[in-house]
Amino acid sequence: MDDHVALWSQEVPDFDARVEGIAVRLQVLTRYLDRHRDAVLAEYGLQWWEFKTLHMLRRGGTPYRATPGQLAKQLGMSPAALTNRLDALERRGYVARSHDPDDRRKVVATLTAAGRAIWEQGIGEIQKVEQGLVHVLGEGEQEQLERLLRHLVHATET
């Protein structure tokens, strides 16, 4: 990365090497985490989109259910595309769909015991990868990095 930044510093007038260094390193870390996350999920026969859908159901808390509309909104996708996801996850036994007990006109998707188990295995292994990366830093450095990244993320949200 240092060579990359140095090269562009020589080639582009008014090049901000510090900004480039930060941006490129964030991209490298993102690719690292994505590759390792995908490798972990592959061990469990899952793709990222499957895990993410299970994740959204799990994060809602017990009884781990949501309407397809709620899930589509959380995942930033169309309800039709989500229906295809739910079909696939239901075939694998990770999700069950039923009518909402409070309003029979609505359908709800519920995380099954098998879906919850595979999510827990996957999230545990993903956390190990993330911890392995972050634990190269001391506790104070981790806290500082977390504060700085929070600040950058807040800036993107405004």
KEMARKE-702134 format. One line per 10 residues: number of its first residue (from 1); their letters; for each residue x, y, z of C-alpha. Coordinates in steps of 0.25 Angstrom, whole numbers. Layout:
N
NUM) A) X:Y:Z ~ ...;
END
This chain:
158
1) MDDHVALWSQ) 0:0:0 ~ 11:9:3 ~ 17:7:-11 ~ 3:10:-17 ~ 2:23:-10 ~ 16:27:-13 ~ 14:24:-28 ~ 1:32:-29 ~ 7:44:-20 ~ 18:45:-31;
11) EVPDFDARVE) 8:44:-43 ~ -4:53:-39 ~ -3:67:-35 ~ -9:71:-22 ~ -11:57:-18 ~ -14:55:-4 ~ -6:43:0 ~ -12:42:14 ~ -26:41:9 ~ -22:31:-2;
21) GIAVRLQVLT) -15:23:9 ~ -27:22:18 ~ -37:19:7 ~ -28:8:1 ~ -25:2:14 ~ -40:2:17 ~ -43:-5:4 ~ -32:-15:7 ~ -38:-18:21 ~ -52:-19:15;
31) RYLDRHRDAV) -48:-29:4 ~ -40:-37:15 ~ -53:-38:24 ~ -62:-41:12 ~ -53:-53:7 ~ -51:-59:21 ~ -66:-57:24 ~ -70:-64:11 ~ -60:-75:13 ~ -66:-78:27;
41) LAEYGLQWWE) -80:-78:21 ~ -76:-87:10 ~ -72:-97:21 ~ -86:-97:25 ~ -92:-98:11 ~ -97:-83:12 ~ -96:-71:3 ~ -95:-57:9 ~ -110:-54:4 ~ -115:-66:12;
51) FKTLHMLRRG) -107:-63:24 ~ -111:-48:24 ~ -126:-52:23 ~ -125:-61:35 ~ -117:-50:42 ~ -129:-40:40 ~ -139:-51:46 ~ -130:-54:57 ~ -127:-39:61 ~ -142:-36:63;
61) GTPYRATPGQ) -141:-45:76 ~ -150:-56:80 ~ -159:-61:74 ~ -150:-58:62 ~ -160:-54:52 ~ -163:-43:42 ~ -173:-41:31 ~ -166:-42:17 ~ -169:-27:15 ~ -161:-24:28;
71) LAKQLGMSPA) -149:-33:23 ~ -149:-26:10 ~ -148:-13:16 ~ -137:-17:25 ~ -129:-23:14 ~ -132:-12:4 ~ -138:-21:-6 ~ -151:-23:-13 ~ -162:-31:-7 ~ -162:-40:-20;
81) ALTNRLDALE) -147:-43:-19 ~ -149:-46:-4 ~ -159:-56:-7 ~ -149:-64:-15 ~ -139:-63:-4 ~ -150:-68:6 ~ -154:-79:-4 ~ -139:-84:-4 ~ -137:-83:11 ~ -151:-90:14;
91) RRGYVARSHD) -146:-102:5 ~ -134:-103:13 ~ -142:-103:26 ~ -136:-90:31 ~ -149:-82:30 ~ -163:-85:32 ~ -175:-77:27 ~ -188:-76:33 ~ -200:-67:35 ~ -199:-56:45;
101) PDDRRKVVAT) -206:-61:58 ~ -211:-47:60 ~ -215:-44:45 ~ -218:-56:37 ~ -216:-47:24 ~ -202:-46:27 ~ -191:-56:25 ~ -179:-56:34 ~ -165:-63:33 ~ -160:-70:45;
111) LTAAGRAIWE) -146:-74:47 ~ -146:-89:50 ~ -137:-97:60 ~ -128:-101:48 ~ -127:-87:43 ~ -124:-82:57 ~ -113:-93:59 ~ -106:-90:46 ~ -107:-75:48 ~ -100:-77:62;
121) QGIGEIQKVE) -89:-86:56 ~ -87:-76:45 ~ -87:-63:54 ~ -78:-70:64 ~ -67:-73:53 ~ -69:-59:47 ~ -66:-53:60 ~ -53:-61:62 ~ -48:-55:48 ~ -52:-41:52;
131) QGLVHVLGEG) -46:-43:66 ~ -33:-49:60 ~ -32:-36:51 ~ -35:-26:62 ~ -27:-33:73 ~ -14:-29:67 ~ -17:-15:73 ~ -16:-12:88 ~ -29:-9:95 ~ -26:6:95;
141) EQEQLERLLR) -24:5:80 ~ -36:-3:78 ~ -44:8:85 ~ -38:19:77 ~ -40:12:64 ~ -55:9:68 ~ -57:24:71 ~ -50:29:58 ~ -58:19:50 ~ -71:23:56;
151) HLVHATET) -68:37:53 ~ -66:34:39 ~ -78:26:37 ~ -87:37:44 ~ -81:46:33 ~ -86:37:22 ~ -100:37:28 ~ -103:52:28;
END
